[in-house]
Amino acid sequence: MRPTALIVTLRMDDASAAALTALRSAHFPPSRNWLDAHITLFHALPIAELPRVREDMAEIANRTAPFELDVDRVQFLGAGVAYAMSAPEALRLREALATHWSGMLGAQDRQWRGPLHVTVQNKVRPEQARALHAELARDFVPWKVGATGLDLWYYMGGPWERVGGFAFCGSASIREEA
């Protein structure tokens, strides 16, 4: 399948990514769970803009220090559940990229209002989502997730294919991966 769009995500520290991916694996319908846990910043950038997107991501990542997001609450999505996150640095980062890309943003990315989140369940019956929401909310204790870079993906009609990544300056991650 050919890619139909570009997706930009905020990279999490390895321990947080592993823990949230394990939750996603436990609660996401297996037939629909093609991805590890992720924090989507942009949902659908044009494929034709790949060189510009990569250049802008590299520039922004090069001047952004790693930061932490506060995992604030368990969020009910109707047909799923997510962990909502906040960090002023993340909002400034997203706004800077949105400004660079204003002419290429689709409606979903133009109208984005947040919050940033990691979906751990989706595409289930509302009563199943309500039950998981109640379970996770009952034991919820806020925590922090490290943001260490940006990742770029091809949207492949469901699954994603990684295009590359850009570590934040001072991050222990590799500067840019192909």
PLY file of the C-alpha trace (Angstrom):
ply
format ascii 1.0
element vertex 178
property float x
property float y
property float z
element edge 177
property int vertex1
property int vertex2
end_header
0.00 0.00 0.00
1.19 3.51 -0.80
1.34 6.18 1.91
-1.50 8.68 1.85
-0.29 11.22 4.44
2.46 12.13 6.89
1.94 11.92 10.65
4.07 13.67 13.27
4.32 12.33 16.81
6.06 13.41 19.98
8.56 10.74 21.04
8.25 9.46 24.60
11.03 8.20 26.84
11.55 4.45 26.44
10.09 3.39 29.82
6.89 5.43 29.35
6.48 4.24 25.76
6.85 0.60 26.86
4.38 0.94 29.75
1.75 2.70 27.63
2.24 0.27 24.74
1.63 -2.62 27.17
-1.63 -0.99 28.28
-2.61 -0.44 24.66
-1.84 -4.08 23.85
-3.97 -5.22 26.77
-7.04 -3.09 25.92
-7.04 -2.24 22.21
-8.87 -4.66 19.90
-6.06 -6.85 18.47
-7.46 -6.64 14.92
-7.12 -2.82 15.06
-3.93 -2.44 17.10
-1.26 -1.83 14.47
0.75 0.73 16.45
2.69 1.22 19.64
1.51 3.93 22.03
2.07 7.40 20.58
1.31 11.11 21.06
0.08 12.51 17.75
0.87 16.16 17.03
-0.27 16.23 13.38
-2.59 13.71 11.74
-2.33 14.28 7.99
0.34 16.35 6.29
0.73 16.07 2.49
3.20 13.44 1.24
4.50 15.93 -1.34
5.77 18.12 1.53
8.07 15.40 2.95
11.35 17.34 2.37
9.98 20.51 3.98
8.41 18.61 6.88
11.69 16.79 7.60
13.66 20.05 7.43
11.27 21.88 9.76
11.18 18.97 12.22
14.99 18.84 12.30
15.22 22.58 12.92
12.65 22.57 15.73
14.09 19.43 17.38
17.59 20.91 17.23
16.51 23.86 19.37
14.15 22.03 21.74
15.38 20.52 24.99
13.77 17.33 26.33
10.86 18.08 28.65
8.20 16.33 30.69
4.49 16.03 30.10
2.11 15.71 33.03
-0.26 12.79 32.65
-3.27 14.63 34.10
-6.24 12.30 33.85
-7.93 9.35 32.25
-10.03 10.59 29.34
-13.22 8.89 28.10
-13.34 8.95 24.28
-16.80 7.46 23.72
-15.50 4.31 22.02
-12.23 4.20 23.94
-9.98 5.56 26.66
-6.84 7.70 26.68
-4.44 9.30 29.11
-4.57 13.09 28.69
-1.28 14.96 28.98
-0.19 18.56 29.27
3.01 20.55 29.06
3.46 24.17 27.98
6.58 23.12 26.03
4.54 20.65 23.99
1.95 23.27 23.12
4.65 25.77 22.09
6.32 23.09 19.97
3.08 22.18 18.24
2.24 25.84 17.66
5.67 26.51 16.14
5.24 23.61 13.72
1.65 24.61 12.93
2.90 28.10 12.07
5.52 26.64 9.69
2.91 24.41 8.09
-0.19 26.64 8.18
-0.76 26.41 4.43
-0.66 22.61 4.37
-2.76 21.71 7.42
-6.00 19.84 6.89
-9.15 20.59 8.90
-8.35 18.14 11.73
-4.92 19.67 12.32
-6.10 23.28 11.87
-8.94 22.84 14.36
-6.90 20.90 16.95
-7.67 21.99 20.49
-6.03 19.18 22.48
-5.42 17.74 24.87
-2.40 15.73 23.88
-3.06 12.12 24.74
-2.12 8.49 24.38
-5.00 6.25 23.37
-4.96 2.91 25.17
-8.32 1.70 23.89
-10.43 2.60 20.85
-13.00 1.11 18.49
-14.90 -0.69 21.25
-18.50 -0.52 22.46
-19.19 2.50 24.71
-20.03 0.28 27.69
-16.67 -1.49 27.34
-14.89 1.88 27.19
-16.83 3.15 30.22
-15.78 0.07 32.21
-12.09 0.54 31.39
-12.34 4.27 32.06
-13.83 3.59 35.50
-11.14 0.98 36.25
-8.22 3.19 35.20
-9.68 6.33 36.82
-10.24 4.53 40.15
-6.51 3.82 40.54
-5.22 6.88 38.69
-2.22 8.73 40.11
-0.75 11.53 37.97
2.72 10.87 36.57
5.20 12.31 34.12
6.25 11.17 30.65
9.49 12.38 29.11
9.39 13.93 25.64
12.67 13.21 23.86
12.09 14.03 20.19
9.82 13.99 17.17
8.98 11.08 14.89
7.69 11.16 11.32
5.46 8.45 9.87
3.75 7.49 6.62
0.06 6.76 7.05
-0.58 3.51 5.18
-4.38 3.32 5.34
-4.33 1.96 8.90
-0.81 0.90 9.83
1.99 3.46 9.92
5.51 3.17 8.57
8.27 5.12 10.27
10.03 7.64 8.01
12.50 9.01 10.55
13.03 10.73 13.84
14.64 13.79 15.35
15.96 13.78 18.91
15.68 16.95 20.95
18.96 18.73 21.64
20.68 17.26 24.65
18.64 14.06 24.39
20.44 10.75 24.75
18.68 9.54 21.61
20.35 9.43 18.21
20.20 12.86 16.54
18.41 11.81 13.38
17.47 8.38 12.25
16.48 7.51 8.72
0 1
1 2
2 3
3 4
4 5
5 6
6 7
7 8
8 9
9 10
10 11
11 12
12 13
13 14
14 15
15 16
16 17
17 18
18 19
19 20
20 21
21 22
22 23
23 24
24 25
25 26
26 27
27 28
28 29
29 30
30 31
31 32
32 33
33 34
34 35
35 36
36 37
37 38
38 39
39 40
40 41
41 42
42 43
43 44
44 45
45 46
46 47
47 48
48 49
49 50
50 51
51 52
52 53
53 54
54 55
55 56
56 57
57 58
58 59
59 60
60 61
61 62
62 63
63 64
64 65
65 66
66 67
67 68
68 69
69 70
70 71
71 72
72 73
73 74
74 75
75 76
76 77
77 78
78 79
79 80
80 81
81 82
82 83
83 84
84 85
85 86
86 87
87 88
88 89
89 90
90 91
91 92
92 93
93 94
94 95
95 96
96 97
97 98
98 99
99 100
100 101
101 102
102 103
103 104
104 105
105 106
106 107
107 108
108 109
109 110
110 111
111 112
112 113
113 114
114 115
115 116
116 117
117 118
118 119
119 120
120 121
121 122
122 123
123 124
124 125
125 126
126 127
127 128
128 129
129 130
130 131
131 132
132 133
133 134
134 135
135 136
136 137
137 138
138 139
139 140
140 141
141 142
142 143
143 144
144 145
145 146
146 147
147 148
148 149
149 150
150 151
151 152
152 153
153 154
154 155
155 156
156 157
157 158
158 159
159 160
160 161
161 162
162 163
163 164
164 165
165 166
166 167
167 168
168 169
169 170
170 171
171 172
172 173
173 174
174 175
175 176
176 177
